[in-house]
Every structure is written in C-alpha cells, then in structure tokens.
C-alpha cells in the first residue's frame, strides 16, 4: 500500500464545506501569472540564523527547532518576544532558530538525552532571554523533555536514527514523526471527521531538505507529496492577495485581535483552505511552465511576510502548540 499523509484528502473535505472562507480562483490565476512573468525564485536556507555543520548534529538541531516551532505572536504587539541580533532585533521563528544556534555554540543545549533530562526550566528559559514574552514556554520545555524521552527509548537518543529508518522518503519520515511524537500529532475534527494538518512534521522534512540542499540527510523523495505548512502567516498573506476571502463574521474577529479557538470550525477552515489555496496555486503555475512544490510555494509566501515593505491585515490568533 502506497503511503500518504492524507493531508490534502482530509482538508479537501473541509474546503468543500467551508462556511467562513472562500478561495478566489481568479486571484490565484493573477498571482500565478505574476510569478511566471517575474520568474519567481525559491528562497535559500538562512545559515546566519540556523546552526549547521553538515553533520548528524544538524539533524538533531532541526529536530529540537521544529519541536519548539510554534506560537510566536502576542496579543499586545509591545510584548512580542524578540532577541538581539547584531545591531537590531529578531522576532518569531528566526529568533527561535538563532537562540538555539547560540545555545548549541555555548553548550546550553547538547544533543544528548542525559543532558536534556537534567536541563532545568530556569536554564531552558535563559536560552530565550530577550524583549517581551515567548508564549507557551512551559509547554515548549515539556515537549523537549517528552520528545527526548521518546528518542531515548526508541531511537538510541538520536533523531538521525529515525531518519535513517525512512530510506530517504519524506512521506515515511512525516508519518513516523507523527506516530512516535504526540506533540507533532497535528490533527483536528470537523463534522466528526478527522483532518490531518501535520504542520511541524512536514516542516521538519522540508527543513532537512533545505538545510542540506537535497544532499545527505536532506536527500528526500516524495517531497511533492507534502503540503504547505498550515500556520497563521500564510493565511495572512493569502488574504492580502485576495485569494482567501473571510466571511464578515470571521474578518471582524481576526481584524480586531479576538482569539480564534484551537480546533474551532473557523480555525480548521482557515488552515484547510490555506492548504488548498497553495495547491491550486501550484496547479496554476504548472500550467504556465513553472514547476514548484507546495513546500516551495510556502517558503516563497512566508518569506514575503517577513519583508517590511508589505502591509497586511492582522493574522488570526490561536494559542496552540501545532503552529
């Protein structure tokens, strides 16, 4: 039996029945034409912010990074978490990546279960010292401990042993991560039907591929079977392009910073329609002779959200460990 994450299949059920979101196909076509005309480029991996030494340790770093890769917003923008980087500040995911890179360099993090088991919450907090508050820090600490207990029990303490079991198959890797680690088990229920998102498990496979530039442990097949990584930044920019159209009720909540509950119909619809908007965009650019994977479209869109010259409406606020 051919393995499949069933992310596209289960989210299609949501997309076809959505009440709060509509996908504008004309806007997708317009963006696809723009990308084809401008010869859109795929962003390269940022080695300044990420630890990378081209060894097994780089795999372990990515495992920790994506174990903790979620929820960087703050309801009050003034309290948003940031860290010092050269003469400015980094926020969000890049701040997490750089904090962990520094922690590896300063031996505040070691890729050993025994070290992680002894790590105190106070020492863990020191890794992320900066301005503002990083949400769900205790949850991140708990997840790190739990994930290393699982690695220690099943994979001799190393994520690389799990990778090696997958024979270079991205889909197998995602499914194995989801099966073994509860904190990566990103699913929801919509009309009592199970919906797979697997955001952080898929992004971990994508990060291996990107950081190793498709070589060594990043040499993965079936990357085209993965979807975009359903978070809160991609829906924001898709909405900015007019591709995702929110109902008046949902738009009012998002625009006014009201919390969208995790696993609510609104939140599930935002994520499912984001996945399908990117899939439709992939299909559209392919007609124009541009072959992009869903994960590559995600990278393009996400990197655009990091530019200061782009003004967007607010993103939805959901407290969750999944993105």
C-alpha positions as CSV (number, residue, x, y, z in Angstrom):
1,X,0.0,0.0,0.0
2,X,1.4,3.4,-1.0
3,X,1.9,5.7,2.0
4,X,0.2,9.1,2.1
5,X,-0.1,11.7,4.8
6,X,-3.8,12.2,3.7
7,X,-3.4,16.0,4.4
8,X,-4.7,17.0,1.0
9,X,-7.6,14.5,1.1
10,X,-8.8,15.3,4.6
11,X,-8.5,19.1,4.2
12,X,-10.4,18.9,0.9
13,X,-13.4,17.7,2.9
14,X,-13.2,20.9,4.9
15,X,-12.5,23.2,2.0
16,X,-15.6,21.9,0.1
17,X,-17.9,22.6,3.1
18,X,-16.4,25.8,4.4
19,X,-18.7,28.5,5.8
20,X,-16.2,31.1,6.9
21,X,-13.7,31.0,4.0
22,X,-13.9,31.2,0.2
23,X,-11.0,30.7,-2.2
24,X,-10.9,33.2,-5.1
25,X,-9.6,31.3,-8.2
26,X,-9.3,34.5,-10.2
27,X,-6.8,35.9,-7.7
28,X,-4.9,32.7,-7.8
29,X,-4.6,32.9,-11.6
30,X,-3.5,36.5,-11.3
31,X,-0.7,35.7,-8.8
32,X,0.4,32.7,-10.8
33,X,0.7,34.9,-13.9
34,X,2.7,37.4,-11.9
35,X,5.1,34.7,-10.6
36,X,5.5,33.2,-14.1
37,X,6.3,36.6,-15.6
38,X,8.7,37.7,-12.9
39,X,10.4,34.2,-12.8
40,X,9.8,33.8,-9.1
41,X,12.7,32.5,-7.1
42,X,12.7,30.0,-4.2
43,X,14.3,31.4,-1.1
44,X,17.6,29.8,0.1
45,X,18.2,28.5,3.6
46,X,19.4,31.1,6.0
47,X,22.6,29.8,7.6
48,X,23.1,33.0,9.6
49,X,20.2,32.2,11.9
50,X,20.4,28.4,11.9
51,X,23.0,26.1,13.3
52,X,24.5,23.9,10.5
53,X,27.8,21.9,10.4
54,X,26.8,19.4,7.7
55,X,26.8,16.5,10.2
56,X,24.3,14.4,12.1
57,X,24.2,17.3,14.7
58,X,22.4,19.5,12.2
59,X,19.6,16.9,12.1
60,X,19.3,16.9,15.9
61,X,19.3,20.8,15.9
62,X,16.4,20.8,13.4
63,X,14.5,18.2,15.5
64,X,14.7,20.5,18.6
65,X,14.0,23.6,16.5
66,X,10.8,22.1,15.0
67,X,9.7,20.6,18.3
68,X,9.5,24.1,19.6
69,X,8.5,25.9,16.4
70,X,5.1,27.4,17.3
71,X,3.1,30.4,18.6
72,X,5.3,33.5,18.3
73,X,2.6,36.1,18.4
74,X,1.5,38.2,21.4
75,X,-1.9,39.9,21.7
76,X,-0.1,43.1,22.7
77,X,2.5,43.8,20.0
78,X,4.6,45.7,22.5
79,X,5.1,42.5,24.5
80,X,6.1,40.4,21.4
81,X,9.2,38.3,22.0
82,X,12.4,39.5,20.3
83,X,16.1,38.8,20.7
84,X,19.2,40.9,20.0
85,X,20.9,40.2,16.7
86,X,23.9,42.3,15.7
87,X,22.6,45.9,15.7
88,X,18.9,45.1,15.5
89,X,16.3,42.6,16.8
90,X,14.9,39.3,15.5
91,X,11.4,38.0,16.2
92,X,9.4,34.9,15.7
93,X,10.8,31.8,14.1
94,X,14.1,33.3,13.2
95,X,14.6,34.4,16.8
96,X,13.9,30.8,17.9
97,X,16.4,29.4,15.3
98,X,19.1,31.9,16.3
99,X,18.5,31.4,20.1
100,X,19.0,27.7,19.7
101,X,22.0,28.2,17.4
102,X,23.7,30.3,20.2
103,X,22.6,27.7,22.8
104,X,24.4,25.0,20.8
105,X,27.5,27.1,20.4
106,X,27.6,28.0,24.2
107,X,26.8,24.4,25.2
108,X,23.5,25.4,26.8
109,X,22.0,22.7,24.6
110,X,23.6,19.3,23.9
111,X,22.2,16.7,21.6
112,X,22.2,14.1,24.4
113,X,19.2,12.7,26.2
114,X,21.0,12.8,29.6
115,X,21.7,16.5,29.1
116,X,18.1,17.3,28.2
117,X,16.8,15.2,31.1
118,X,18.9,17.2,33.6
119,X,18.1,20.6,31.9
120,X,16.2,22.8,34.4
121,X,13.3,25.1,33.4
122,X,15.4,28.1,34.6
123,X,18.3,27.2,32.3
124,X,15.9,26.5,29.5
125,X,14.4,30.0,29.9
126,X,17.8,31.6,29.7
127,X,18.2,30.3,26.1
128,X,15.3,32.6,25.1
129,X,16.1,35.7,27.0
130,X,15.1,38.9,25.2
131,X,12.5,41.6,25.0
132,X,8.9,40.6,25.6
133,X,7.4,37.1,26.3
134,X,7.6,34.0,24.3
135,X,4.2,32.3,24.7
136,X,3.8,28.7,25.9
137,X,7.4,28.4,27.2
138,X,6.4,25.8,29.8
139,X,4.8,23.8,27.0
140,X,7.9,24.0,25.0
141,X,10.0,22.8,27.9
142,X,7.7,19.9,28.5
143,X,7.7,18.9,24.8
144,X,11.5,19.0,24.6
145,X,11.7,16.6,27.6
146,X,9.0,14.3,26.2
147,X,10.5,14.1,22.7
148,X,13.9,13.2,24.1
149,X,12.4,10.5,26.3
150,X,10.8,9.0,23.2
151,X,14.1,9.3,21.2
152,X,16.0,7.7,24.1
153,X,13.5,4.8,24.4
154,X,13.1,4.1,20.7
155,X,16.0,5.5,18.7
156,X,19.0,5.3,21.0
157,X,18.7,9.0,21.8
158,X,19.2,10.3,18.2
159,X,16.7,11.7,15.7
160,X,19.1,10.7,12.9
161,X,18.3,7.0,13.7
162,X,14.6,7.7,12.9
163,X,15.6,9.5,9.7
164,X,17.7,6.5,8.6
165,X,14.8,4.2,9.0
166,X,12.8,6.1,6.4
167,X,15.2,5.3,3.4
168,X,15.1,8.9,2.2
169,X,11.3,9.0,1.9
170,X,9.7,12.3,3.1
171,X,6.3,10.8,3.5
172,X,7.6,8.0,5.6
173,X,9.5,10.5,7.7
174,X,6.4,12.6,8.3
175,X,4.3,9.6,9.3
176,X,6.9,8.2,11.6
177,X,7.3,11.5,13.4
178,X,3.6,11.8,13.8
179,X,3.3,8.3,15.0
180,X,6.1,8.5,17.6
181,X,5.7,12.0,19.0
182,X,2.3,13.2,20.4
183,X,3.3,16.9,20.1
184,X,3.7,16.5,16.3
185,X,0.3,14.8,16.0
186,X,-1.4,17.8,14.5
187,X,-5.0,16.7,13.7
188,X,-8.5,18.1,14.3
189,X,-12.1,17.0,13.8
190,X,-14.5,18.7,11.5
191,X,-18.1,17.4,11.5
192,X,-16.7,14.5,13.4
193,X,-14.3,13.7,10.6
194,X,-10.5,13.6,11.3
195,X,-8.5,16.2,9.5
196,X,-4.7,15.9,9.2
197,X,-2.5,19.0,9.1
198,X,0.9,17.7,10.3
199,X,2.4,21.2,10.0
200,X,5.5,20.7,12.1
201,X,6.2,17.2,11.0
202,X,6.1,18.3,7.4
203,X,8.2,21.4,8.0
204,X,10.8,19.2,9.7
205,X,11.1,17.2,6.5
206,X,11.3,20.4,4.5
207,X,13.9,21.8,6.7
208,X,16.1,18.8,6.3
209,X,15.9,19.1,2.6
210,X,16.5,22.8,2.5
211,X,19.4,23.0,5.0
212,X,21.3,20.0,3.5
213,X,20.4,21.3,0.0
214,X,19.0,18.0,-1.0
215,X,22.1,16.1,-0.1
216,X,23.0,13.6,2.7
217,X,20.0,13.5,5.2
218,X,18.3,16.1,3.0
219,X,18.1,13.8,0.0
220,X,14.4,13.0,0.2
221,X,12.0,11.7,-2.3
222,X,8.2,12.4,-2.3
223,X,8.6,16.0,-1.2
224,X,6.0,16.8,-3.8
225,X,3.5,14.8,-1.7
226,X,3.8,17.3,1.1
227,X,1.5,20.3,1.5
228,X,2.2,23.8,2.6
229,X,2.7,24.2,6.4
230,X,-0.7,25.5,7.8
231,X,0.1,28.3,10.2
232,X,-1.1,31.9,10.7
233,X,1.3,33.8,8.5
234,X,0.5,32.1,5.1
235,X,-3.3,32.7,5.5
236,X,-2.5,36.3,6.3
237,X,-0.6,36.9,3.0
238,X,-3.1,34.8,1.0
239,X,-5.8,37.0,2.4
240,X,-3.7,40.0,1.4
241,X,-3.6,38.8,-2.2
242,X,-7.4,38.4,-2.1
243,X,-7.0,34.6,-2.5
244,X,-8.6,33.8,0.8
245,X,-11.9,35.7,1.4
246,X,-13.1,35.7,5.0
247,X,-16.8,36.0,6.0
248,X,-17.7,39.3,7.7
249,X,-18.0,37.5,11.0
250,X,-14.5,35.9,10.8
251,X,-12.9,39.1,9.3
252,X,-14.2,41.1,12.2
253,X,-12.8,38.6,14.8
254,X,-9.4,38.5,13.0
255,X,-9.1,42.2,12.4
256,X,-9.9,43.0,16.0
257,X,-7.5,40.5,17.5
258,X,-10.1,38.2,19.0
259,X,-8.8,34.8,19.9
260,X,-9.8,32.1,17.4
261,X,-10.1,28.9,19.4
262,X,-7.9,25.9,18.5
263,X,-9.9,23.2,16.7
264,X,-12.9,25.6,16.2
265,X,-14.5,25.4,12.8
266,X,-13.1,28.8,12.0
267,X,-9.6,27.8,12.7
268,X,-9.8,24.5,10.9
269,X,-11.3,26.2,7.8
270,X,-8.5,28.8,7.8
271,X,-5.8,26.1,7.8
272,X,-7.6,23.7,5.4
273,X,-8.3,26.5,2.8
274,X,-4.7,27.7,3.1
275,X,-3.5,24.3,2.1
276,X,-5.8,24.1,-0.9
277,X,-5.2,27.7,-2.0
278,X,-1.5,26.8,-2.2
279,X,-2.3,23.5,-4.0
280,X,-4.5,25.4,-6.6
281,X,-1.6,28.0,-7.0
282,X,0.8,25.1,-7.6
283,X,-1.5,23.7,-10.3
284,X,-1.9,27.1,-11.9
285,X,1.8,28.0,-12.1
286,X,2.4,24.5,-13.5
287,X,0.1,25.3,-16.5
288,X,2.4,28.3,-17.1
289,X,5.5,26.1,-17.2
290,X,6.7,26.8,-13.6
291,X,7.2,23.7,-11.5
292,X,7.0,24.4,-7.8
293,X,6.3,22.0,-4.9
294,X,3.8,23.1,-2.3
295,X,6.5,23.5,0.3
296,X,8.5,25.8,-2.0
297,X,5.4,28.0,-2.5
298,X,5.1,28.1,1.3
299,X,8.7,29.3,1.6
300,X,8.1,32.0,-1.1
301,X,4.9,33.2,0.6
302,X,6.3,33.0,4.2
303,X,9.5,34.9,3.3
304,X,7.3,37.7,1.7
305,X,5.5,38.1,5.1
306,X,8.9,38.9,6.7
307,X,9.5,41.9,4.5
308,X,8.9,45.3,6.0
309,X,7.6,46.8,2.7
310,X,4.5,44.6,2.7
311,X,1.4,45.8,4.6
312,X,-1.1,43.2,5.6
313,X,-4.2,42.8,7.7
314,X,-3.8,41.0,11.0
315,X,-3.3,37.3,11.2
316,X,-5.6,35.1,13.3
317,X,-4.6,34.5,16.9
318,X,-4.8,30.9,18.1
319,X,-3.0,29.5,21.2
320,X,-1.7,26.2,20.0
321,X,1.5,24.0,20.1
322,X,0.9,23.0,16.4
323,X,1.9,26.2,14.7
